[in-house]
């Protein structure tokens, strides 16, 4: 071993030897950490399950919606293909022909999707308590108020859409529930979902995330019809993929899941000048080259890697095809472009 190190030092220098030593040490620590924590995985998953179910129950007990486990979501299903509608600016480049094709299949819109004219089969969103900050300024525009106003404007159009509230751990036992209008309380389907962050957080490796996914898969969390606790990691797209699997779709198409910048479809003049309120999160630099979900400075386990992990561990095992609507997505060419308009 010593001779190998000396030989490497002579050929490639001290910096190379130090770097290789660091990589091996890091790998050793990672292997030991995974080996130690995988035995705790069943316990940690049960803890997350308990927290997710408790949060869902607290929201339902406050008079909001009904549990997702008591809802026949399959009654909304009309096809074997689902289009996940993200918020990336490439949504504005989808042709009329493609929209007609999407309309012939099922679809799920995320968060601020109601700004768009197209009405999906499902609408999934979250509400956070910090969207309604206390203020003595009557002129203060709160993100939460604008978000609710957006939903109010689309109340009629979405009357036949399955409306799902996720990420309930951030809403349970907060005053935010008081801002939800009565018509929406009656319509909401309350999800239970988890990041399982006691085992895999944003700084974890893909290897550890795949271990979690494999455990969830082998434990029946991805079985068709088993809408138990849904996996959510680094972004809502992971949740929507899991939901699509348990609803029994055999192909999933990601639309507007660009992840190449921080631009949104609703920032075009068509929507900015429209009559649907647009909730705006923050002032930002439109030239940002990376979306926060794929920025390793925000978290080492990026959303694109999470999607690759889900594709390799879950979708391939279930023979479910995953596509991107166009090849400008960061996920392409790892995830192929969708070209089937039949």
LUMPAKOL-533072 format. One record per residue (C-alpha): residue number from 0; residue in three letters; x, y, z. Coordinates in steps of 0.5 Angstrom, whole numbers, plus 500, padded with zeros to 3 digits. Layout:
BEGIN
<node num="NUM" residu="ALA" east="X" north="Y" up="Z"/>
...
//
This chain:
BEGIN
<node num="0" residu="UNK" east="500" north="500" up="500"/>
<node num="1" residu="UNK" east="506" north="505" up="502"/>
<node num="2" residu="UNK" east="509" north="503" up="495"/>
<node num="3" residu="UNK" east="503" north="505" up="491"/>
<node num="4" residu="UNK" east="502" north="512" up="495"/>
<node num="5" residu="UNK" east="510" north="513" up="494"/>
<node num="6" residu="UNK" east="509" north="511" up="486"/>
<node num="7" residu="UNK" east="503" north="516" up="486"/>
<node num="8" residu="UNK" east="507" north="522" up="489"/>
<node num="9" residu="UNK" east="512" north="521" up="484"/>
<node num="10" residu="UNK" east="508" north="521" up="478"/>
<node num="11" residu="UNK" east="502" north="526" up="480"/>
<node num="12" residu="UNK" east="505" north="530" up="486"/>
<node num="13" residu="UNK" east="503" north="531" up="493"/>
<node num="14" residu="UNK" east="496" north="535" up="491"/>
<node num="15" residu="UNK" east="494" north="528" up="487"/>
<node num="16" residu="UNK" east="495" north="524" up="493"/>
<node num="17" residu="UNK" east="492" north="528" up="498"/>
<node num="18" residu="UNK" east="486" north="529" up="494"/>
<node num="19" residu="UNK" east="485" north="521" up="493"/>
<node num="20" residu="UNK" east="486" north="520" up="500"/>
<node num="21" residu="UNK" east="481" north="525" up="502"/>
<node num="22" residu="UNK" east="476" north="522" up="497"/>
<node num="23" residu="UNK" east="477" north="515" up="500"/>
<node num="24" residu="UNK" east="476" north="517" up="507"/>
<node num="25" residu="UNK" east="470" north="521" up="505"/>
<node num="26" residu="UNK" east="468" north="514" up="501"/>
<node num="27" residu="UNK" east="469" north="510" up="508"/>
<node num="28" residu="UNK" east="465" north="515" up="512"/>
<node num="29" residu="UNK" east="459" north="515" up="507"/>
<node num="30" residu="UNK" east="459" north="507" up="507"/>
<node num="31" residu="UNK" east="460" north="506" up="514"/>
<node num="32" residu="UNK" east="454" north="512" up="515"/>
<node num="33" residu="UNK" east="450" north="508" up="511"/>
<node num="34" residu="UNK" east="451" north="501" up="514"/>
<node num="35" residu="UNK" east="450" north="504" up="521"/>
<node num="36" residu="UNK" east="443" north="508" up="519"/>
<node num="37" residu="UNK" east="440" north="503" up="514"/>
<node num="38" residu="UNK" east="438" north="499" up="520"/>
<node num="39" residu="UNK" east="435" north="505" up="523"/>
<node num="40" residu="UNK" east="431" north="506" up="517"/>
<node num="41" residu="UNK" east="425" north="502" up="519"/>
<node num="42" residu="UNK" east="424" north="506" up="525"/>
<node num="43" residu="UNK" east="426" north="513" up="522"/>
<node num="44" residu="UNK" east="420" north="512" up="516"/>
<node num="45" residu="UNK" east="415" north="510" up="522"/>
<node num="46" residu="UNK" east="417" north="516" up="525"/>
<node num="47" residu="UNK" east="416" north="520" up="519"/>
<node num="48" residu="UNK" east="409" north="516" up="518"/>
<node num="49" residu="UNK" east="407" north="518" up="524"/>
<node num="50" residu="UNK" east="408" north="525" up="524"/>
<node num="51" residu="UNK" east="405" north="526" up="517"/>
<node num="52" residu="UNK" east="399" north="522" up="519"/>
<node num="53" residu="UNK" east="398" north="527" up="525"/>
<node num="54" residu="UNK" east="399" north="533" up="521"/>
<node num="55" residu="UNK" east="394" north="531" up="516"/>
<node num="56" residu="UNK" east="389" north="529" up="522"/>
<node num="57" residu="UNK" east="390" north="536" up="525"/>
<node num="58" residu="UNK" east="388" north="539" up="519"/>
<node num="59" residu="UNK" east="382" north="535" up="517"/>
<node num="60" residu="UNK" east="380" north="536" up="525"/>
<node num="61" residu="UNK" east="380" north="543" up="524"/>
<node num="62" residu="UNK" east="374" north="543" up="519"/>
<node num="63" residu="UNK" east="378" north="542" up="512"/>
<node num="64" residu="UNK" east="377" north="537" up="507"/>
<node num="65" residu="UNK" east="378" north="530" up="507"/>
<node num="66" residu="UNK" east="384" north="525" up="508"/>
<node num="67" residu="UNK" east="387" north="523" up="501"/>
<node num="68" residu="UNK" east="386" north="516" up="504"/>
<node num="69" residu="UNK" east="379" north="516" up="504"/>
<node num="70" residu="UNK" east="378" north="519" up="497"/>
<node num="71" residu="UNK" east="377" north="515" up="490"/>
<node num="72" residu="UNK" east="382" north="519" up="486"/>
<node num="73" residu="UNK" east="382" north="513" up="481"/>
<node num="74" residu="UNK" east="375" north="516" up="479"/>
<node num="75" residu="UNK" east="378" north="522" up="476"/>
<node num="76" residu="UNK" east="383" north="518" up="472"/>
<node num="77" residu="UNK" east="381" north="517" up="464"/>
<node num="78" residu="UNK" east="388" north="515" up="461"/>
<node num="79" residu="UNK" east="394" north="511" up="462"/>
<node num="80" residu="UNK" east="398" north="517" up="461"/>
<node num="81" residu="UNK" east="399" north="523" up="465"/>
<node num="82" residu="UNK" east="402" north="530" up="464"/>
<node num="83" residu="UNK" east="405" north="534" up="470"/>
<node num="84" residu="UNK" east="405" north="541" up="469"/>
<node num="85" residu="UNK" east="410" north="545" up="472"/>
<node num="86" residu="UNK" east="412" north="553" up="472"/>
<node num="87" residu="UNK" east="418" north="553" up="468"/>
<node num="88" residu="UNK" east="417" north="558" up="462"/>
<node num="89" residu="UNK" east="418" north="553" up="457"/>
<node num="90" residu="UNK" east="410" north="552" up="458"/>
<node num="91" residu="UNK" east="409" north="558" up="453"/>
<node num="92" residu="UNK" east="412" north="554" up="448"/>
<node num="93" residu="UNK" east="408" north="548" up="448"/>
<node num="94" residu="UNK" east="404" north="548" up="441"/>
<node num="95" residu="UNK" east="396" north="548" up="440"/>
<node num="96" residu="UNK" east="397" north="541" up="437"/>
<node num="97" residu="UNK" east="400" north="539" up="444"/>
<node num="98" residu="UNK" east="395" north="542" up="448"/>
<node num="99" residu="UNK" east="390" north="539" up="445"/>
<node num="100" residu="UNK" east="394" north="532" up="445"/>
<node num="101" residu="UNK" east="395" north="533" up="453"/>
<node num="102" residu="UNK" east="387" north="535" up="454"/>
<node num="103" residu="UNK" east="386" north="528" up="451"/>
<node num="104" residu="UNK" east="390" north="525" up="457"/>
<node num="105" residu="UNK" east="390" north="526" up="465"/>
<node num="106" residu="UNK" east="394" north="532" up="468"/>
<node num="107" residu="UNK" east="396" north="535" up="474"/>
<node num="108" residu="UNK" east="398" north="542" up="475"/>
<node num="109" residu="UNK" east="402" north="545" up="481"/>
<node num="110" residu="UNK" east="401" north="551" up="486"/>
<node num="111" residu="UNK" east="400" north="557" up="481"/>
<node num="112" residu="UNK" east="398" north="553" up="475"/>
<node num="113" residu="UNK" east="391" north="556" up="476"/>
<node num="114" residu="UNK" east="394" north="562" up="473"/>
<node num="115" residu="UNK" east="394" north="558" up="466"/>
<node num="116" residu="UNK" east="388" north="557" up="462"/>
<node num="117" residu="UNK" east="389" north="550" up="461"/>
<node num="118" residu="UNK" east="385" north="546" up="467"/>
<node num="119" residu="UNK" east="388" north="540" up="469"/>
<node num="120" residu="UNK" east="385" north="533" up="472"/>
<node num="121" residu="UNK" east="388" north="534" up="479"/>
<node num="122" residu="UNK" east="391" north="541" up="482"/>
<node num="123" residu="UNK" east="396" north="540" up="488"/>
<node num="124" residu="UNK" east="399" north="546" up="492"/>
<node num="125" residu="UNK" east="401" north="547" up="499"/>
<node num="126" residu="UNK" east="399" north="553" up="504"/>
<node num="127" residu="UNK" east="404" north="555" up="509"/>
<node num="128" residu="UNK" east="403" north="559" up="515"/>
<node num="129" residu="UNK" east="409" north="564" up="513"/>
<node num="130" residu="UNK" east="404" north="566" up="507"/>
<node num="131" residu="UNK" east="400" north="570" up="512"/>
<node num="132" residu="UNK" east="405" north="575" up="516"/>
<node num="133" residu="UNK" east="402" north="579" up="521"/>
<node num="134" residu="UNK" east="402" north="586" up="519"/>
<node num="135" residu="UNK" east="400" north="593" up="522"/>
<node num="136" residu="UNK" east="400" north="596" up="515"/>
<node num="137" residu="UNK" east="393" north="595" up="511"/>
<node num="138" residu="UNK" east="396" north="596" up="504"/>
<node num="139" residu="UNK" east="401" north="590" up="505"/>
<node num="140" residu="UNK" east="400" north="585" up="500"/>
<node num="141" residu="UNK" east="401" north="578" up="503"/>
<node num="142" residu="UNK" east="403" north="572" up="498"/>
<node num="143" residu="UNK" east="398" north="568" up="502"/>
<node num="144" residu="UNK" east="392" north="573" up="500"/>
<node num="145" residu="UNK" east="394" north="573" up="493"/>
<node num="146" residu="UNK" east="394" north="566" up="492"/>
<node num="147" residu="UNK" east="387" north="565" up="495"/>
<node num="148" residu="UNK" east="385" north="570" up="491"/>
<node num="149" residu="UNK" east="388" north="566" up="485"/>
<node num="150" residu="UNK" east="384" north="560" up="487"/>
<node num="151" residu="UNK" east="377" north="564" up="488"/>
<node num="152" residu="UNK" east="378" north="567" up="481"/>
<node num="153" residu="UNK" east="378" north="560" up="478"/>
<node num="154" residu="UNK" east="373" north="557" up="483"/>
<node num="155" residu="UNK" east="368" north="555" up="477"/>
<node num="156" residu="UNK" east="373" north="553" up="472"/>
<node num="157" residu="UNK" east="376" north="548" up="477"/>
<node num="158" residu="UNK" east="369" north="545" up="480"/>
<node num="159" residu="UNK" east="371" north="538" up="477"/>
<node num="160" residu="UNK" east="378" north="538" up="478"/>
<node num="161" residu="UNK" east="381" north="534" up="484"/>
<node num="162" residu="UNK" east="384" north="539" up="489"/>
<node num="163" residu="UNK" east="390" north="536" up="493"/>
<node num="164" residu="UNK" east="393" north="540" up="499"/>
<node num="165" residu="UNK" east="400" north="537" up="501"/>
<node num="166" residu="UNK" east="406" north="539" up="506"/>
<node num="167" residu="UNK" east="401" north="539" up="511"/>
<node num="168" residu="UNK" east="406" north="539" up="517"/>
<node num="169" residu="UNK" east="407" north="546" up="515"/>
<node num="170" residu="UNK" east="400" north="548" up="516"/>
<node num="171" residu="UNK" east="397" north="544" up="522"/>
<node num="172" residu="UNK" east="395" north="548" up="528"/>
<node num="173" residu="UNK" east="397" north="555" up="525"/>
<node num="174" residu="UNK" east="392" north="561" up="524"/>
<node num="175" residu="UNK" east="393" north="560" up="516"/>
<node num="176" residu="UNK" east="387" north="555" up="516"/>
<node num="177" residu="UNK" east="383" north="561" up="518"/>
<node num="178" residu="UNK" east="385" north="564" up="511"/>
<node num="179" residu="UNK" east="382" north="558" up="507"/>
<node num="180" residu="UNK" east="375" north="560" up="504"/>
<node num="181" residu="UNK" east="369" north="555" up="506"/>
<node num="182" residu="UNK" east="368" north="553" up="499"/>
<node num="183" residu="UNK" east="375" north="551" up="498"/>
<node num="184" residu="UNK" east="375" north="547" up="505"/>
<node num="185" residu="UNK" east="369" north="543" up="503"/>
<node num="186" residu="UNK" east="373" north="541" up="496"/>
<node num="187" residu="UNK" east="380" north="540" up="499"/>
<node num="188" residu="UNK" east="383" north="533" up="499"/>
<node num="189" residu="UNK" east="388" north="533" up="505"/>
<node num="190" residu="UNK" east="395" north="529" up="503"/>
<node num="191" residu="UNK" east="400" north="526" up="508"/>
<node num="192" residu="UNK" east="407" north="526" up="505"/>
<node num="193" residu="UNK" east="414" north="527" up="508"/>
<node num="194" residu="UNK" east="421" north="529" up="506"/>
<node num="195" residu="UNK" east="424" north="523" up="511"/>
<node num="196" residu="UNK" east="429" north="528" up="512"/>
<node num="197" residu="UNK" east="431" north="524" up="519"/>
<node num="198" residu="UNK" east="434" north="519" up="514"/>
<node num="199" residu="UNK" east="435" north="523" up="507"/>
<node num="200" residu="UNK" east="436" north="531" up="508"/>
<node num="201" residu="UNK" east="438" north="536" up="502"/>
<node num="202" residu="UNK" east="446" north="535" up="504"/>
<node num="203" residu="UNK" east="445" north="527" up="503"/>
<node num="204" residu="UNK" east="448" north="523" up="497"/>
<node num="205" residu="UNK" east="444" north="520" up="492"/>
<node num="206" residu="UNK" east="446" north="513" up="494"/>
<node num="207" residu="UNK" east="443" north="514" up="501"/>
<node num="208" residu="UNK" east="437" north="517" up="497"/>
<node num="209" residu="UNK" east="436" north="511" up="493"/>
<node num="210" residu="UNK" east="437" north="506" up="499"/>
<node num="211" residu="UNK" east="431" north="510" up="502"/>
<node num="212" residu="UNK" east="427" north="509" up="496"/>
<node num="213" residu="UNK" east="429" north="502" up="495"/>
<node num="214" residu="UNK" east="426" north="501" up="502"/>
<node num="215" residu="UNK" east="420" north="505" up="501"/>
<node num="216" residu="UNK" east="419" north="501" up="494"/>
<node num="217" residu="UNK" east="420" north="494" up="498"/>
<node num="218" residu="UNK" east="415" north="496" up="503"/>
<node num="219" residu="UNK" east="409" north="498" up="499"/>
<node num="220" residu="UNK" east="409" north="505" up="499"/>
<node num="221" residu="UNK" east="409" north="505" up="491"/>
<node num="222" residu="UNK" east="404" north="500" up="490"/>
<node num="223" residu="UNK" east="398" north="502" up="486"/>
<node num="224" residu="UNK" east="392" north="504" up="490"/>
<node num="225" residu="UNK" east="396" north="505" up="496"/>
<node num="226" residu="UNK" east="396" north="512" up="497"/>
<node num="227" residu="UNK" east="399" north="512" up="504"/>
<node num="228" residu="UNK" east="405" north="517" up="506"/>
<node num="229" residu="UNK" east="408" north="520" up="499"/>
<node num="230" residu="UNK" east="415" north="521" up="498"/>
<node num="231" residu="UNK" east="417" north="529" up="497"/>
<node num="232" residu="UNK" east="424" north="531" up="496"/>
<node num="233" residu="UNK" east="427" north="538" up="494"/>
<node num="234" residu="UNK" east="421" north="539" up="490"/>
<node num="235" residu="UNK" east="414" north="538" up="489"/>
<node num="236" residu="UNK" east="416" north="534" up="482"/>
<node num="237" residu="UNK" east="418" north="528" up="486"/>
<node num="238" residu="UNK" east="411" north="528" up="490"/>
<node num="239" residu="UNK" east="407" north="528" up="483"/>
<node num="240" residu="UNK" east="411" north="523" up="481"/>
<node num="241" residu="UNK" east="410" north="518" up="487"/>
<node num="242" residu="UNK" east="403" north="520" up="486"/>
<node num="243" residu="UNK" east="403" north="518" up="479"/>
<node num="244" residu="UNK" east="406" north="512" up="480"/>
<node num="245" residu="UNK" east="400" north="510" up="486"/>
<node num="246" residu="UNK" east="395" north="512" up="481"/>
<node num="247" residu="UNK" east="397" north="507" up="476"/>
<node num="248" residu="UNK" east="399" north="511" up="470"/>
<node num="249" residu="UNK" east="404" north="507" up="466"/>
<node num="250" residu="UNK" east="407" north="514" up="463"/>
<node num="251" residu="UNK" east="409" north="520" up="466"/>
<node num="252" residu="UNK" east="411" north="527" up="462"/>
<node num="253" residu="UNK" east="414" north="533" up="465"/>
<node num="254" residu="UNK" east="412" north="539" up="462"/>
<node num="255" residu="UNK" east="415" north="546" up="464"/>
<node num="256" residu="UNK" east="420" north="542" up="469"/>
<node num="257" residu="UNK" east="426" north="546" up="466"/>
<node num="258" residu="UNK" east="431" north="547" up="472"/>
<node num="259" residu="UNK" east="435" north="551" up="467"/>
<node num="260" residu="UNK" east="434" north="558" up="470"/>
<node num="261" residu="UNK" east="429" north="561" up="475"/>
<node num="262" residu="UNK" east="424" north="564" up="470"/>
<node num="263" residu="UNK" east="416" north="562" up="470"/>
<node num="264" residu="UNK" east="411" north="562" up="465"/>
<node num="265" residu="UNK" east="407" north="567" up="468"/>
<node num="266" residu="UNK" east="412" north="572" up="468"/>
<node num="267" residu="UNK" east="410" north="573" up="460"/>
<node num="268" residu="UNK" east="406" north="579" up="459"/>
<node num="269" residu="UNK" east="400" north="575" up="457"/>
<node num="270" residu="UNK" east="399" north="573" up="464"/>
<node num="271" residu="UNK" east="402" north="579" up="468"/>
<node num="272" residu="UNK" east="397" north="583" up="464"/>
<node num="273" residu="UNK" east="391" north="578" up="465"/>
<node num="274" residu="UNK" east="385" north="578" up="470"/>
<node num="275" residu="UNK" east="388" north="572" up="474"/>
<node num="276" residu="UNK" east="392" north="575" up="481"/>
<node num="277" residu="UNK" east="399" north="572" up="481"/>
<node num="278" residu="UNK" east="402" north="570" up="487"/>
<node num="279" residu="UNK" east="410" north="573" up="487"/>
<node num="280" residu="UNK" east="415" north="570" up="492"/>
<node num="281" residu="UNK" east="420" north="574" up="492"/>
<node num="282" residu="UNK" east="424" north="579" up="488"/>
<node num="283" residu="UNK" east="430" north="576" up="484"/>
<node num="284" residu="UNK" east="435" north="577" up="479"/>
<node num="285" residu="UNK" east="432" north="574" up="472"/>
<node num="286" residu="UNK" east="439" north="572" up="470"/>
<node num="287" residu="UNK" east="440" north="567" up="475"/>
<node num="288" residu="UNK" east="443" north="561" up="472"/>
<node num="289" residu="UNK" east="440" north="556" up="476"/>
<node num="290" residu="UNK" east="433" north="554" up="479"/>
<node num="291" residu="UNK" east="434" north="553" up="487"/>
<node num="292" residu="UNK" east="432" north="546" up="487"/>
<node num="293" residu="UNK" east="438" north="544" up="482"/>
<node num="294" residu="UNK" east="443" north="549" up="486"/>
<node num="295" residu="UNK" east="448" north="545" up="490"/>
<node num="296" residu="UNK" east="450" north="551" up="494"/>
<node num="297" residu="UNK" east="442" north="550" up="497"/>
<node num="298" residu="UNK" east="443" north="543" up="498"/>
<node num="299" residu="UNK" east="448" north="538" up="495"/>
<node num="300" residu="UNK" east="442" north="533" up="493"/>
<node num="301" residu="UNK" east="439" north="536" up="487"/>
<node num="302" residu="UNK" east="432" north="535" up="484"/>
<node num="303" residu="UNK" east="435" north="533" up="478"/>
<node num="304" residu="UNK" east="438" north="527" up="482"/>
<node num="305" residu="UNK" east="432" north="526" up="486"/>
<node num="306" residu="UNK" east="428" north="525" up="479"/>
<node num="307" residu="UNK" east="434" north="520" up="476"/>
<node num="308" residu="UNK" east="434" north="516" up="483"/>
<node num="309" residu="UNK" east="426" north="515" up="482"/>
<node num="310" residu="UNK" east="427" north="513" up="475"/>
<node num="311" residu="UNK" east="432" north="508" up="476"/>
<node num="312" residu="UNK" east="430" north="505" up="483"/>
<node num="313" residu="UNK" east="422" north="506" up="482"/>
<node num="314" residu="UNK" east="420" north="507" up="475"/>
<node num="315" residu="UNK" east="424" north="502" up="471"/>
<node num="316" residu="UNK" east="422" north="497" up="476"/>
<node num="317" residu="UNK" east="415" north="498" up="475"/>
<node num="318" residu="UNK" east="416" north="499" up="467"/>
<node num="319" residu="UNK" east="413" north="506" up="467"/>
<node num="320" residu="UNK" east="416" north="511" up="462"/>
<node num="321" residu="UNK" east="418" north="518" up="464"/>
<node num="322" residu="UNK" east="419" north="523" up="459"/>
<node num="323" residu="UNK" east="420" north="531" up="458"/>
<node num="324" residu="UNK" east="416" north="535" up="454"/>
<node num="325" residu="UNK" east="422" north="538" up="450"/>
<node num="326" residu="UNK" east="429" north="537" up="450"/>
<node num="327" residu="UNK" east="431" north="544" up="453"/>
<node num="328" residu="UNK" east="430" north="541" up="460"/>
<node num="329" residu="UNK" east="436" north="540" up="464"/>
<node num="330" residu="UNK" east="433" north="533" up="465"/>
<node num="331" residu="UNK" east="435" north="531" up="458"/>
<node num="332" residu="UNK" east="438" north="527" up="455"/>
<node num="333" residu="UNK" east="438" north="523" up="461"/>
<node num="334" residu="UNK" east="430" north="523" up="461"/>
<node num="335" residu="UNK" east="428" north="522" up="453"/>
<node num="336" residu="UNK" east="424" north="528" up="450"/>
<node num="337" residu="UNK" east="416" north="526" up="449"/>
<node num="338" residu="UNK" east="414" north="525" up="441"/>
<node num="339" residu="UNK" east="408" north="521" up="441"/>
<node num="340" residu="UNK" east="402" north="525" up="439"/>
<node num="341" residu="UNK" east="398" north="519" up="438"/>
//
